[in-house]
Amino acid sequence: MRSTFYGLSIGSSGLFMSQKQIDVTGHNIANVDVKGYSRQRYTSAAVEPYNSNVFIAPVNTGTVGQGVKSKTLDQIRDQFLDKQYRQTNSDTAYWSTKSQSIQRIEGTFSALDESSLMSKMNNFFNSWTELQKYPYNPEYRVSVTNSALELTSVFQRYYSELNTQQQNYNGQVEALTKEVNVRAEQIADLNTRIFKYELSGEKANDLRDQRNLLIDQLSEYGDVDYKYEQNQWGDEYLTVYFGGEELVNHKNYHQIDAVEDSSNLGVDGDTQLYKLVWNDGNDGGWSATLTDTDVKLKSGEIQGYIDMRDGGGATSSSNKTQGVPYYLRQIDMLANSIVKEVNAAHQKGYNKPNSANGMVSETGLDFFDPAFTSARYIKISDKMLADKNGGNIATESKAVEVDPTQQTGGGLVADAIAKLWSSTSLPNASTGAVTGVGTFSGFFNAFIADLGTEVNYIKSMQSAQDIVLYNVDNSRLSVSGVSLDEEMTELVRFQHSYSASARVITAMDEALDVLINRMGRVGL
């Protein structure tokens, strides 16, 4: 026979369950704008009928259950979408980093005004054309010197800007490595806190949200994987992999060091660029064989910066990537060709006799310093700069007379140098000269076109990855995100459920009032 107060117990269980549902709905609404928060729901179950002799006798036919009970407070998450998001996030961060970086490189060369390299090359060779017309006029000789100084200055500026960008990328590699270490330590700490909290049998949902957000952030820096494991007692452990190796194993974590690599020098030839290696982290005995081995990444921001920093370099592992060393090498090739071709033509000419050379017209002179052929160091020879009026510039194919009125030859060497601008018979690339296009202007235009093609390719890859990430993130949010419309609907439902349970208790109270206060009073 049921207890007299059995119905009160059923009604109160519904009342308490509705209260819990309202509480968790309020918690969801309060955290609607919290990044990384996953909505929560109570799972409930009916309480089975009670019989003290259940092991030796069946429950009486028609016995009513004891109401409702809460089982677990669950996060609403899809593990498959979480993993897909993190993999996509790594690839998106990689292409986004490359896109931003290569657009900075493009900005270095995209100037179309008078400060551009194309403009300065054009001015330089045009100044030789003018000098050919007036080979003995100091004004035109000074113009050649000045235009050459401007040209070398632009080459040096390009080197300086590319070097600065490479140093910035190198600094980003070090900074992001520190961020990875911070995230690893935080995840290990949360693993410990979650494990201790859940020993009580409750789920540490809010702590798990924090951990999931950290894994999301970690996936921006490099390729991340992870798995949940259980020990022999059924306790859950999380292992996080970074670059294919264990970064976090429950409460233990590795750290990553950015160390200078003597085999990988920057474009300045002096800076040792960083490479990433593992160290022991907080436990020197855990996976010690990994210590001091290289971190091998395939995607993420860090790899994006490494590829743009090293791409196309002689010692780079990313030779197929067009990075700072690749583009500087193209500019170096152009500077080297100009130095060699102008010097080769200039050496055939004769300068003006002056007191410094014993009033003898000299030949075999270099216009540019042949010891400095790169964009970083290109310079006019000291001999050319020694005469402020440009008297050492060789313009004639014959020795220059002391009396210019007796001179014949008509500035043929100056004319030959001027024609180098449009020459289509420049030496092959194996000599360090212009390759493939035949002219200085053609080479530079082809270089800019190649850069533009690479920029468009990387931007298209970034755009495609952005769309994929957007779709995956929306799919994930549709599962785990808080919808205010849905929560308000649930709130109304639980509010009605609460009211109904309260009405059950009221009805039982009224019935008990009849039983206790009115029975046996008939006729009184």
RODRENGU-605535 format. One record per residue (C-alpha): residue in three letters; x, y negated, z negated. Coordinates in steps of 0.5 Angstrom, whole numbers, plus 500, padded with zeros to 3 digits. Last residue first. Layout:
BEGIN
 resn  c1  c2  c3
  ala   X   Y   Z
...
% end
This chain:
BEGIN
 resn  c1  c2  c3
  leu 458 467 472
  gly 454 471 476
  val 460 473 480
  arg 467 471 477
  gly 470 478 478
  met 474 475 483
  arg 475 468 484
  asn 481 465 481
  ile 486 471 483
  leu 483 474 489
  val 480 467 492
  asp 487 463 491
  leu 491 469 494
  ala 487 468 500
  glu 488 461 500
  asp 495 462 499
  met 495 467 505
  ala 492 462 509
  thr 497 456 507
  ile 503 461 508
  val 500 462 515
  arg 499 455 517
  ala 506 454 515
  ser 508 459 520
  ala 504 455 525
  ser 507 449 523
  tyr 514 452 524
  ser 512 455 531
  his 509 448 533
  gln 516 445 531
  phe 520 450 535
  arg 516 449 541
  val 517 442 541
  leu 524 442 540
  glu 525 447 545
  thr 522 442 550
  met 526 437 547
  glu 532 441 548
  glu 531 443 555
  asp 530 436 557
  leu 536 434 554
  ser 540 439 558
  val 546 441 554
  gly 552 445 558
  ser 553 452 558
  val 550 455 564
  ser 548 449 568
  leu 555 446 566
  arg 559 452 569
  ser 555 452 575
  asn 557 444 576
  asp 564 446 574
  val 564 451 580
  asn 561 446 585
  tyr 566 440 583
  leu 572 445 583
  val 570 447 590
  ile 569 440 592
  asp 575 437 589
  gln 579 443 592
  ala 577 441 599
  ser 579 434 598
  gln 586 436 595
  met 587 440 601
  ser 585 434 606
  lys 589 430 602
  ile 595 434 603
  tyr 594 435 610
  asn 593 428 612
  val 599 426 608
  glu 603 431 612
  thr 601 429 618
  gly 602 421 616
  leu 609 423 614
  asp 610 427 621
  ala 608 421 625
  ile 612 416 620
  phe 618 421 622
  ala 616 421 630
  asn 616 413 630
  phe 623 413 626
  phe 626 418 631
  gly 623 414 637
  ser 625 407 635
  phe 632 410 634
  thr 632 413 641
  gly 632 421 644
  val 626 424 640
  gly 629 431 638
  thr 634 429 633
  val 638 422 632
  ala 645 423 630
  gly 648 428 624
  thr 653 431 630
  ser 648 437 630
  ala 643 433 631
  asn 645 432 638
  pro 648 426 641
  leu 644 420 644
  ser 642 420 651
  thr 635 416 651
  ser 638 409 650
  ser 633 404 648
  trp 636 401 642
  leu 643 403 644
  lys 642 398 650
  ala 644 392 645
  ile 651 396 643
  ala 652 397 651
  asp 650 389 652
  ala 655 387 646
  val 660 391 649
  leu 659 388 656
  gly 660 381 653
  gly 661 378 660
  gly 668 381 662
  thr 672 375 664
  gln 675 370 659
  gln 679 364 662
  thr 674 359 659
  pro 675 363 652
  asp 682 360 651
  val 686 365 647
  glu 684 371 651
  val 680 376 649
  ala 682 383 651
  lys 677 387 656
  ser 671 390 655
  glu 668 384 651
  thr 664 384 645
  ala 668 386 639
  ile 666 382 632
  asn 672 380 629
  gly 670 373 630
  gly 664 373 626
  asn 664 366 623
  lys 665 369 616
  asp 671 373 618
  ala 673 378 613
  leu 666 381 613
  met 667 384 620
  lys 674 387 617
  asp 670 389 611
  ser 666 394 615
  ile 658 393 614
  lys 655 397 609
  ile 651 404 609
  tyr 651 406 602
  arg 644 409 600
  ala 642 410 607
  ser 648 414 608
  thr 654 413 613
  phe 659 410 608
  ala 666 412 610
  pro 665 409 617
  asp 664 402 615
  phe 660 399 620
  phe 663 395 626
  asp 669 399 626
  leu 675 396 630
  gly 678 400 636
  thr 680 394 639
  glu 684 387 637
  ser 685 381 641
  val 692 378 639
  met 692 371 635
  gly 697 374 630
  asn 691 378 627
  ala 689 373 621
  ser 691 367 626
  asn 685 369 630
  pro 684 373 637
  lys 677 374 638
  asn 675 382 638
  tyr 676 387 643
  gly 671 393 645
  lys 671 400 646
  gln 671 401 638
  his 664 397 638
  ala 661 403 642
  ala 663 408 638
  asn 661 404 631
  val 654 403 634
  glu 653 410 635
  lys 656 413 629
  val 653 408 624
  ile 646 408 627
  ser 646 416 627
  asn 648 416 620
  ala 643 411 618
  leu 638 415 622
  met 640 422 619
  asp 640 418 612
  ile 633 416 613
  gln 631 423 615
  arg 635 426 609
  leu 631 421 604
  tyr 624 424 607
  tyr 626 431 605
  pro 630 430 599
  val 623 426 596
  gly 618 432 598
  gln 616 436 604
  thr 615 443 602
  lys 618 448 605
  asn 624 448 602
  ser 621 449 595
  ser 626 453 591
  ser 631 447 592
  thr 638 447 593
  ala 639 443 599
  gly 633 439 598
  gly 626 440 602
  gly 622 439 596
  asp 625 438 590
  arg 621 432 587
  met 615 433 591
  asp 615 441 589
  ile 617 439 582
  tyr 611 434 581
  gly 606 439 584
  gln 609 445 580
  ile 608 441 573
  glu 601 439 575
  gly 598 446 577
  ser 600 451 581
  lys 605 457 582
  leu 609 457 576
  lys 615 461 574
  val 618 459 567
  asp 625 461 568
  thr 628 466 562
  asp 632 463 556
  thr 627 467 551
  leu 623 472 555
  thr 627 478 552
  ala 625 475 545
  ser 618 477 546
  trp 616 476 538
  gly 622 476 534
  gly 624 468 534
  asp 617 467 532
  asn 614 459 532
  gly 617 458 539
  asp 622 463 542
  asn 624 459 548
  trp 622 459 555
  val 625 455 561
  leu 623 450 565
  lys 628 446 570
  tyr 630 439 569
  leu 634 435 575
  gln 641 434 573
  thr 642 427 575
  asp 649 425 579
  gly 648 426 586
  asp 643 420 587
  val 638 425 591
  gly 638 429 584
  leu 642 435 583
  asn 639 442 582
  ser 645 447 580
  ser 647 443 574
  asp 640 444 571
  glu 638 440 566
  val 633 443 561
  ala 626 442 560
  asp 624 447 554
  ile 618 451 554
  gln 615 454 547
  his 612 460 545
  tyr 606 462 541
  asn 604 466 535
  lys 598 466 531
  his 594 470 537
  asn 599 471 542
  val 600 465 546
  leu 604 463 552
  glu 605 470 554
  glu 608 470 561
  gly 604 470 568
  gly 606 462 569
  phe 602 461 563
  tyr 598 467 559
  val 594 466 553
  thr 592 472 549
  leu 586 472 544
  tyr 585 476 538
  glu 578 479 536
  asp 578 484 530
  gly 575 491 531
  trp 578 494 526
  gln 583 498 531
  asn 585 491 534
  gln 581 487 539
  glu 583 484 545
  tyr 581 477 549
  lys 584 476 555
  tyr 588 470 558
  asp 590 467 565
  val 593 460 566
  asp 597 457 572
  gly 600 450 571
  tyr 599 443 567
  glu 591 443 569
  ser 590 450 566
  leu 592 447 559
  gln 587 442 559
  asp 581 448 560
  ile 585 452 555
  leu 585 446 550
  leu 577 445 551
  asn 576 453 550
  arg 580 452 544
  gln 575 446 541
  asp 569 450 543
  arg 571 456 540
  leu 572 452 533
  asp 565 449 534
  asn 562 457 535
  ala 566 460 529
  lys 561 466 529
  glu 559 469 522
  gly 561 475 520
  ser 565 473 514
  leu 572 475 517
  glu 569 470 523
  tyr 572 464 519
  lys 579 467 518
  phe 580 469 525
  ile 577 462 528
  arg 582 459 524
  thr 588 463 526
  asn 586 462 533
  leu 585 455 532
  asp 593 454 530
  ala 595 458 536
  ile 591 454 541
  gln 594 448 537
  glu 601 450 538
  ala 600 452 545
  arg 597 445 547
  val 603 442 544
  asn 608 446 548
  val 604 445 554
  glu 604 437 553
  lys 611 437 552
  thr 612 440 559
  leu 608 435 561
  ala 613 430 559
  glu 619 433 562
  val 616 434 569
  gln 613 427 569
  gly 620 425 568
  asn 623 429 574
  tyr 617 426 578
  asn 619 419 575
  gln 626 420 577
  gln 624 422 584
  gln 620 416 585
  thr 626 412 583
  asn 630 415 588
  leu 625 414 593
  glu 625 407 592
  ser 633 406 591
  tyr 634 410 598
  tyr 629 406 601
  arg 632 399 599
  gln 639 401 601
  phe 636 402 608
  val 633 396 608
  ser 639 392 605
  thr 643 395 611
  leu 638 392 616
  glu 638 385 613
  leu 646 386 613
  ala 646 388 620
  ser 641 382 622
  asn 646 377 618
  thr 652 380 622
  val 649 379 628
  ser 646 372 627
  val 653 370 625
  arg 656 372 632
  tyr 650 368 635
  glu 652 362 631
  pro 659 363 633
  asn 658 362 640
  tyr 663 366 644
  pro 659 372 646
  tyr 653 367 649
  lys 649 372 653
  gln 651 378 650
  leu 650 375 643
  glu 643 375 645
  thr 642 382 646
  trp 646 384 640
  ser 641 380 636
  asn 636 384 639
  phe 639 390 636
  phe 639 388 629
  asn 632 385 630
  asn 629 391 632
  met 632 395 627
  lys 630 390 622
  ser 623 391 624
  met 623 398 624
  leu 625 398 617
  ser 620 394 615
  ser 621 387 612
  glu 618 383 618
  asp 611 386 617
  leu 609 393 618
  ala 610 396 611
  ser 608 404 611
  phe 615 407 609
  thr 615 406 602
  gly 607 407 601
  glu 608 413 605
  ile 612 416 599
  arg 607 413 594
  gln 602 417 598
  ile 606 423 597
  ser 606 423 590
  gln 598 422 589
  ser 597 427 594
  lys 602 432 591
  thr 599 431 584
  ser 592 432 587
  trp 594 438 590
  tyr 597 441 584
  ala 591 439 579
  thr 586 442 584
  asp 590 449 584
  ser 590 449 576
  asn 583 447 576
  thr 581 452 581
  gln 584 458 576
  arg 581 454 570
  tyr 574 454 573
  gln 574 461 576
  lys 576 463 569
  asp 570 460 565
  leu 565 462 571
  phe 567 469 569
  gln 566 468 562
  asp 559 465 562
  arg 558 461 556
  ile 551 460 552
  gln 555 460 545
  asp 551 465 540
  leu 548 464 533
  thr 547 471 531
  lys 542 476 528
  ser 536 471 525
  lys 530 475 522
  val 523 475 523
  gly 517 478 519
  gln 516 484 515
  gly 513 489 520
  val 506 491 519
  thr 504 498 517
  gly 499 501 522
  thr 501 508 521
  asn 505 509 514
  val 512 509 515
  pro 515 516 515
  ala 517 520 509
  ile 524 523 507
  phe 529 517 509
  val 524 512 509
  asn 522 513 502
  ser 522 506 500
  asn 518 504 506
  tyr 519 497 509
  pro 517 495 516
  glu 522 493 521
  val 524 486 521
  ala 523 483 528
  ala 529 480 531
  ser 532 473 533
  thr 538 470 537
  tyr 540 463 535
  arg 542 459 541
  gln 548 454 542
  arg 550 449 547
  ser 557 449 549
  tyr 561 443 547
  gly 567 442 552
  lys 567 434 552
  val 562 432 547
  asp 556 428 550
  val 550 432 548
  asn 553 434 541
  ala 548 431 537
  ile 542 434 542
  asn 546 441 541
  his 546 440 533
  gly 539 438 533
  thr 537 444 537
  val 541 448 532
  asp 537 445 526
  ile 530 446 530
  gln 532 454 531
  lys 534 454 523
  gln 528 451 521
  ser 524 456 526
  met 527 462 522
  phe 526 459 515
  leu 518 458 517
  gly 518 465 520
  ser 521 468 514
  ser 516 464 510
  gly 510 467 513
  ile 512 474 513
  ser 514 473 506
  leu 508 470 504
  gly 504 476 508
  tyr 507 481 503
  phe 505 477 497
  thr 500 483 495
  ser 505 488 497
  arg 503 493 502
  met 500 500 500
% end
